[in-house]
Amino acid sequence: MIVYSDLLRNRPMPRKPASPSLRLVDAPGAGGAGAAGGSSTDQIVDGITTAIVERRLMPGTRLVEQQIADVFSVSRTVVRQALNQLSRDRLVTLEPARGAIVAMPSVEEARQVFEVRRMVEGGMVRQLAAQITDAQVAELRTHLREERGAVARVDVSGRTRLLADFHVILARLLGNEVLAELVADLLSRSQLIALMYQSSHSAEHSQSEHVQIVEALERRDGRAAVRLMEQHLSSVERNLRLDPRTPDLAAVLRPRG
């Protein structure tokens, strides 16, 4: 199954779960630059990216170079190369005094990301509805079953990955790798936003909206597919706390009882 972090790196995602610490993935063979599956830099980028999008590294988490170097059995120079790449991808912020931290997107950035997603993904499903094949519909149905299974198992990291993968798969079905990479980038930024601002948004609700989108695509109903995609993204955005109320300090601090 295609996953959106694969598209960001064009490499397989690590599959073994990690603890909440910086032991992000098992360092593959303590890999050097010639290790199977890619360079050490790629492996570090993959590990940190996956930990972020699977909600095991929270925004604001400090990424200590020596800890990462120990996990992957590499030099700190290699770690810095990986952190620089993650910084270019806007997943990590490099600060002079604090070093590297997982990025903390602002409320305004969150709104802008969802605005761009609505524009991009609305056009994407309109085009897909006009050319989707029965085999592609079957592929989407298979993915929906995997989503449903992960939601039923309360597999938080699995359902997070699968619900995001759905959007990249739609782009891939158009045969447009540039579009798929763009959507993957927006999804990674959306995951950071969700980590900071998500309320009790229901994974079941998102999954059911995916089903409705696929049903519209199966009917080749481009207008309905666009409407459902826009509603889906707006629903996700509404479930983020992007307008937190300023608390009444006196009420918050007043002794109770």
C-alpha positions, -999 to +999 in steps of 0.1 A: +000+000+000+013+035-009+019+057+021+024+095+020+057+094+039+070+071+012+063+098-013+081+124+008+113+103+008+106+077-019+116+051+007+097+025+028+084+036+061+096+019+092+069-005+105+080-015+140+064+007+167+087+028+188+085+041+223+077+078+229+113+087+234+138+094+207+142+057+199+121+064+168+128+032+149+152+003+151+184+016+134+185-007+104+218-026+107+233+004+123+233+015+087+261+035+071+258+054+039+258+022+020+232+004+041+204-014+024+174+008+016+192+041+015+217+064+032+219+070+070+205+105+063+175+090+046+169+066+075+170+094+101+147+116+080+123+086+076+123+078+113+117+113+125+090+120+098+072+088+106+073+095+144+058+129+137+030+119+115+022+089+137+019+113+167+049+099+186+069+131+185+049+161+195+053+197+182+080+215+203+099+183+211+136+189+212+156+166+189+189+160+207+216+153+181+236+129+202+206+108+211+197+105+174+233+097+165+233+069+192+200+054+179+213+052+143+249+046+151+261+076+130+280+108+135+264+140+146+274+154+112+250+129+095+223+138+120+227+175+112+223+167+075+190+150+083+178+178+105+186+203+078+166+183+053+136+181+078+139+219+083+136+224+045+105+202+047+091+224+075+088+195+099+117+207+121+127+242+132+163+250+138+167+275+166+201+291+176+196+286+213+175+254+214+189+234+185+163+214+165+127+211+176+096+195+160+079+225+142+050+243+159+028+257+132+008+288+140-030+292+139-027+313+107-005+287+090-031+260+100-059+280+083-037+285+052-028+248+049-065+238+049-073+265+024-047+252+001-058+216+006-094+225-003-082+241-035-058+214-045-079+183-035-111+197-048-096+199-083-080+166-078-112+146-072-130+165-100-104+153-125-103+118-110-140+114-113-137+119-151-112+092-156-112+067-127-113+030-137-131+001-121-098-013-110-089+020-093-123+021-075-115-015-062-081-002-050-098+025-030-123+001-016-095-021-004-079+009+013-112+018+029-114-017+044-080-012+059-090+022+073-122+007+088-102-021+104-077+003+120-105+024+134-123-006+148-091-018+165-085+017+179-051+015+162-043+052+166-010+053+146-023+029+120-056+048+114-037+082+114-014+069+087-042+053+066-066+082+068-038+104+055-027+079+029-062+081+013-056+116+000-022+107-015-036+076-031-062+098-049-034+119-063-014+088-074-044+074-092-042+105-115-006+094-124+008+128-113+038+123-090+043+161-085+007+164-073+012+134-050+043+149-034+025+182-029-004+165-012+020+145+009+037+177+020+004+193+030-006+162+049+026+162+069+020+198+078-017+189+086-005+162+110+016+188+129-014+211+131-036+183+143-011+174+171-014+210+184-050+219+178-071+187+173-100+183+197-122+152+199-125+148+161-138+114+154-117+090+132-149+071+125-164+103+110-134+109+088-135+073+076-172+075+067-166+107+048-139+089+028-165+062+019-188+089+006-161+104-016-153+070-031-190+064-038-192+097-057-160+087-076-175+053-084-206+071-098-182+094-118-200+123-102-173+150-101-195+177-087-205+155-057-169+144-052-157+180-050-185+190-026-178+160-004-141+166-003-145+202+006-170+193+033-146+166+046-116+190+049-138+217+064-151+192+089-115+183+099-106+220+102-137+227+123-126+200+148-093+219+154-092+244+182-080+273+160-100+300+179-091+293+215-109+317+239-088+339+261-095+327+296-110+349+324-079+349+347-100+358+378-124+329+371-096+305+365-077+314+397-107+319+420-106+293+448-133+267+444-157+255+471 
